[in-house]
Amino acid sequence: MRWRGMDGHCDILIIGGGMAGLSAATALATAGQRIIVLDKGRGPGGRMAARRAEIGGEQVGFDHGAQYFTARDPAFREAVAAWEAAGVAAPWPAAGKDAWVGTPGMNACVKAMAEALDVRWGVRAERVERNGAIWRIATGDQSFTAVTVLVAVPAEQAAVLLAEPAPELAALAASVTSAPCWAVMAGFNAGLPIAADTYRSETGPVSWAARNSAKPGRSGVETWVIHASPARSRELIDLPKEDVAQILLADFFAVTGAAPAAPQHCDAHRWLYALPQALSGDGARFDAGLRIGIAGDYLHSPRVEGAWLSGRALAQAMLQERVASTS
Ligand SMILES: Cc1cc2nc3c(=O)[nH]c(=O)nc-3n(C[C@H](O)[C@H](O)[C@H](O)COP(=O)(O)OP(=O)(O)OC[C@H]3O[C@@H](n4cnc5c(N)ncnc54)[C@H](O)[C@@H]3O)c2cc1C
């Protein structure tokens, strides 16, 4: 269901095409609503992004954000079953009994959702303003107008975007603090002598490491993704990524006990707002008077499933209000 309306104007504009934004968009499109989604990223994923690198002449992918997801809610389980049937998700028992990954990369589920929608990648919403009964969204070189705006970006970014047009929603988002996470992506020309494909710790400098190349749908050279703990990430927060990569690689060999090996490829990425301390509540907020709402993992739980449920809750709140106002 792809809608190409008059460029720049739509009934509902969603800022943020991560799991929460696209979950809202999918639910609204299924209910017959016309939507445009803007996302500043060059491609799909948000915090479920995947990155490509060439190692020894081979193209390999790294899931440098979310590592896997669980599916406990019945509605989310249905969505995951549909992704599995479409070949964009698969179970990954190495991470747990109910652990799933996107295939061939973590962003595959978001990508599949986006293909059925009108998503404009590489478009950053810079300002949201009320102009009479219409919202105006400025994006650098163009602007959009919409009757309803839904904001599905990390809490700290939502707080900035909404400070003037929707101060109450902005204050709610501003009350959230997210932990940062440095992620290292390393490729090796031989398998590392580490038996398990995953490592996790609540206390050490490395909170998580995974043999990325062992996830379903991946192949090729041995690759690992290493996540620093929130405390270690804060300690290293302003260092250059090249230095962080070396420090965390050393941490990784120390905590796993494996003999240090020189990587063929090593890069690092800093997630400033990786994992929010989620607020309790209904999972989303919609201001029917102003026709503006917010969704995101911070309104439900700091997980892929939480983001999906939050987006769906926002769509439901909006649709229920529409029914109430017309009856
Ligand atoms: C390192 C790391 C590890 C994680 N591990 C796990 C895990 O193992 N399991 C799990 O379930 N969850 C994990 N998570 C959490 C999970 O990734 C998130 O809960 C979920 O992806 C959040 O989805 P979202 O849509 O709320 O936000 P996001 O994915 O952040 O999406 C927001 C989108 O908004 C866009 N955006 C932001 N500002 C603007 C703007 N001004 N204009 C336009 N677009 C904008 C961004 O580009 C982004 O695509 C992890 C996250 C990180 C970072």
PDBQT file of the ligand as one rigid body, heavy atoms in Angstrom, charges set to zero:
ROOT
HETATM    1  C1  LIG A 401      23.523  -0.615  21.160  1.00  0.00    +0.000 C 
HETATM    2  C2  LIG A 401      22.093  -1.024  21.309  1.00  0.00    +0.000 A 
HETATM    3  C3  LIG A 401      21.775  -2.312  21.663  1.00  0.00    +0.000 A 
HETATM    4  C4  LIG A 401      20.442  -2.717  21.787  1.00  0.00    +0.000 A 
HETATM    5  N1  LIG A 401      20.156  -4.005  22.040  1.00  0.00    +0.000 NA
HETATM    6  C5  LIG A 401      18.863  -4.417  22.013  1.00  0.00    +0.000 A 
HETATM    7  C6  LIG A 401      18.550  -5.799  22.091  1.00  0.00    +0.000 A 
HETATM    8  O1  LIG A 401      19.441  -6.646  22.108  1.00  0.00    +0.000 OA
HETATM    9  N2  LIG A 401      17.234  -6.145  22.098  1.00  0.00    +0.000 N 
HETATM   10  C7  LIG A 401      16.223  -5.226  21.986  1.00  0.00    +0.000 A 
HETATM   11  O2  LIG A 401      15.054  -5.614  21.954  1.00  0.00    +0.000 OA
HETATM   12  N3  LIG A 401      16.515  -3.912  21.887  1.00  0.00    +0.000 NA
HETATM   13  C8  LIG A 401      17.794  -3.491  21.890  1.00  0.00    +0.000 A 
HETATM   14  N4  LIG A 401      18.090  -2.172  21.741  1.00  0.00    +0.000 N 
HETATM   15  C9  LIG A 401      16.999  -1.195  21.788  1.00  0.00    +0.000 C 
HETATM   16  C10 LIG A 401      16.226  -1.119  20.464  1.00  0.00    +0.000 C 
HETATM   17  O3  LIG A 401      17.123  -0.961  19.403  1.00  0.00    +0.000 OA
HETATM   18  C11 LIG A 401      15.282   0.062  20.557  1.00  0.00    +0.000 C 
HETATM   19  O4  LIG A 401      14.449  -0.098  21.709  1.00  0.00    +0.000 OA
HETATM   20  C12 LIG A 401      14.363   0.251  19.356  1.00  0.00    +0.000 C 
HETATM   21  O5  LIG A 401      15.034  -0.019  18.137  1.00  0.00    +0.000 OA
HETATM   22  C13 LIG A 401      13.860   1.685  19.404  1.00  0.00    +0.000 C 
HETATM   23  O6  LIG A 401      13.028   1.957  18.295  1.00  0.00    +0.000 OA
HETATM   24  P1  LIG A 401      12.424   3.423  18.150  1.00  0.00    +0.000 P 
HETATM   25  O7  LIG A 401      11.639   3.446  16.879  1.00  0.00    +0.000 OA
HETATM   26  O8  LIG A 401      11.736   3.801  19.415  1.00  0.00    +0.000 OA
HETATM   27  O9  LIG A 401      13.695   4.391  18.033  1.00  0.00    +0.000 OA
HETATM   28  P2  LIG A 401      14.830   4.430  16.927  1.00  0.00    +0.000 P 
HETATM   29  O10 LIG A 401      15.168   3.090  16.428  1.00  0.00    +0.000 OA
HETATM   30  O11 LIG A 401      15.923   5.267  17.512  1.00  0.00    +0.000 OA
HETATM   31  O12 LIG A 401      14.151   5.214  15.719  1.00  0.00    +0.000 OA
HETATM   32  C14 LIG A 401      14.050   6.609  15.686  1.00  0.00    +0.000 C 
HETATM   33  C15 LIG A 401      14.245   7.082  14.256  1.00  0.00    +0.000 C 
HETATM   34  O13 LIG A 401      14.055   8.493  14.216  1.00  0.00    +0.000 OA
HETATM   35  C16 LIG A 401      14.951   9.046  13.298  1.00  0.00    +0.000 C 
HETATM   36  N5  LIG A 401      15.082  10.463  13.667  1.00  0.00    +0.000 N 
HETATM   37  C17 LIG A 401      15.579  10.992  14.813  1.00  0.00    +0.000 A 
HETATM   38  N6  LIG A 401      15.473  12.342  14.786  1.00  0.00    +0.000 NA
HETATM   39  C18 LIG A 401      14.896  12.659  13.594  1.00  0.00    +0.000 A 
HETATM   40  C19 LIG A 401      14.529  13.883  12.975  1.00  0.00    +0.000 A 
HETATM   41  N7  LIG A 401      14.711  15.068  13.578  1.00  0.00    +0.000 N 
HETATM   42  N8  LIG A 401      13.973  13.843  11.745  1.00  0.00    +0.000 NA
HETATM   43  C20 LIG A 401      13.781  12.667  11.095  1.00  0.00    +0.000 A 
HETATM   44  N9  LIG A 401      14.120  11.460  11.643  1.00  0.00    +0.000 NA
HETATM   45  C21 LIG A 401      14.651  11.467  12.875  1.00  0.00    +0.000 A 
HETATM   46  C22 LIG A 401      16.222   8.220  13.443  1.00  0.00    +0.000 C 
HETATM   47  O14 LIG A 401      16.999   8.278  12.276  1.00  0.00    +0.000 OA
HETATM   48  C23 LIG A 401      15.653   6.817  13.707  1.00  0.00    +0.000 C 
HETATM   49  O15 LIG A 401      15.562   6.047  12.525  1.00  0.00    +0.000 OA
HETATM   50  C24 LIG A 401      19.406  -1.764  21.579  1.00  0.00    +0.000 A 
HETATM   51  C25 LIG A 401      19.731  -0.458  21.198  1.00  0.00    +0.000 A 
HETATM   52  C26 LIG A 401      21.058  -0.094  21.048  1.00  0.00    +0.000 A 
HETATM   53  C27 LIG A 401      21.395   1.297  20.562  1.00  0.00    +0.000 C 
ENDROOT
TORSDOF 0
